Amino acid sequence: MRAHKWHGINRLPFGGVEDGLGSDELPQGWFRARIQRGENAYPKEEMGAPPKRLASHGRANPAGIPYLYLASGVTTAISEVRPHTGDRVSVARVEIPENLKVIDLATPRLTVSPFVLEDEGQVGLLRADIAFLEQLGKELAQPILPNAAAVDYTPTQYLCEFVKTCGFHGVQYKSSVGQDTNMALFDRTSAQIGTIKVHSVTRVSVRHKPS
């Protein structure tokens, strides 16, 4: 990830994105999946983010700081847990609070407006900020390898922590394994686990290219 010069300290540097996306602008449905160990679905209390002692490094979170990772579609939620054919997967529908404020890294050009800027100088900063937001979104959407080192996550973890200190509740980004978007919620207790259904994985598709 390239270096970026921040344009502010006490506010997000991204012109026009200080308010982020409200709950009414986000996808209506959010889902979380877990591969089952047996035939029965996981209970609700086991479908949230892992406890601190089990939270490993992730795209957005450092080890020991659990975030709640969600997908806006069932198929994408299942794909994100990397199942094998024959696996049974518990999929929970997750309700997000009405006052949620999320920064959009999936389509920043559609959600950052130049009309809130005060002068022409800020327009130039906005162009750089949009490119930066897009790059951060791409970094978050990169596939995670099982043997990835913790240092590989450091850039996006650091920037997500900065976004959190600026008052946002999470980040939305494109999925690398599905057609939907993902969201990382910083407060794992801010969402409510709803109904849980069991899905059987009947086929896993593989695409490849010479490296």
Secondary structure in CASP SS format (residue, H / E / C, confidence):
PFRMAT SS
TARGET T0000
AUTHOR 0000-0000-0000
METHOD secondary structure of the structure
MODEL  1
M C 1.00
R C 1.00
A C 1.00
H C 1.00
K C 1.00
W C 1.00
H C 1.00
G C 1.00
I C 1.00
N C 1.00
R C 1.00
L C 1.00
P C 1.00
F C 1.00
G C 1.00
G C 1.00
V C 1.00
E C 1.00
D C 1.00
G C 1.00
L E 1.00
G E 1.00
S H 1.00
D H 1.00
E H 1.00
L C 1.00
P C 1.00
Q C 1.00
G C 1.00
W E 1.00
F E 1.00
R E 1.00
A E 1.00
R E 1.00
I E 1.00
Q C 1.00
R C 1.00
G C 1.00
E C 1.00
N C 1.00
A C 1.00
Y C 1.00
P C 1.00
K H 1.00
E H 1.00
E H 1.00
M C 1.00
G C 1.00
A C 1.00
P C 1.00
P C 1.00
K H 1.00
R H 1.00
L H 1.00
A C 1.00
S C 1.00
H C 1.00
G C 1.00
R C 1.00
A C 1.00
N C 1.00
P C 1.00
A C 1.00
G C 1.00
I C 1.00
P C 1.00
Y C 1.00
L E 1.00
Y E 1.00
L E 1.00
A E 1.00
S C 1.00
G C 1.00
V H 1.00
T H 1.00
T H 1.00
A H 1.00
I H 1.00
S H 1.00
E H 1.00
V C 1.00
R C 1.00
P C 1.00
H C 1.00
T C 1.00
G C 1.00
D C 1.00
R E 1.00
V E 1.00
S E 1.00
V E 1.00
A E 1.00
R E 1.00
V E 1.00
E E 1.00
I C 1.00
P C 1.00
E C 1.00
N C 1.00
L C 1.00
K E 1.00
V E 1.00
I E 1.00
D E 1.00
L C 1.00
A C 1.00
T C 1.00
P H 1.00
R H 1.00
L H 1.00
T H 1.00
V C 1.00
S C 1.00
P H 1.00
F H 1.00
V H 1.00
L C 1.00
E C 1.00
D C 1.00
E H 1.00
G H 1.00
Q H 1.00
V H 1.00
G H 1.00
L H 1.00
L H 1.00
R H 1.00
A H 1.00
D H 1.00
I H 1.00
A H 1.00
F H 1.00
L H 1.00
E H 1.00
Q H 1.00
L H 1.00
G H 1.00
K H 1.00
E H 1.00
L H 1.00
A H 1.00
Q C 1.00
P C 1.00
I C 1.00
L C 1.00
P C 1.00
N C 1.00
A C 1.00
A C 1.00
A H 1.00
V H 1.00
D H 1.00
Y H 1.00
T H 1.00
P H 1.00
T H 1.00
Q H 1.00
Y H 1.00
L H 1.00
C H 1.00
E H 1.00
F H 1.00
V H 1.00
K H 1.00
T H 1.00
C C 1.00
G C 1.00
F C 1.00
H C 1.00
G E 1.00
V E 1.00
Q E 1.00
Y E 1.00
K E 1.00
S C 1.00
S C 1.00
V C 1.00
G C 1.00
Q C 1.00
D C 1.00
T E 1.00
N E 1.00
M E 1.00
A E 1.00
L E 1.00
F C 1.00
D C 1.00
R C 1.00
T C 1.00
S C 1.00
A C 1.00
Q E 1.00
I E 1.00
G E 1.00
T E 1.00
I E 1.00
K E 1.00
V E 1.00
H E 1.00
S E 1.00
V C 1.00
T C 1.00
R C 1.00
V C 1.00
S C 1.00
V C 1.00
R C 1.00
H C 1.00
K C 1.00
P C 1.00
S C 1.00
END
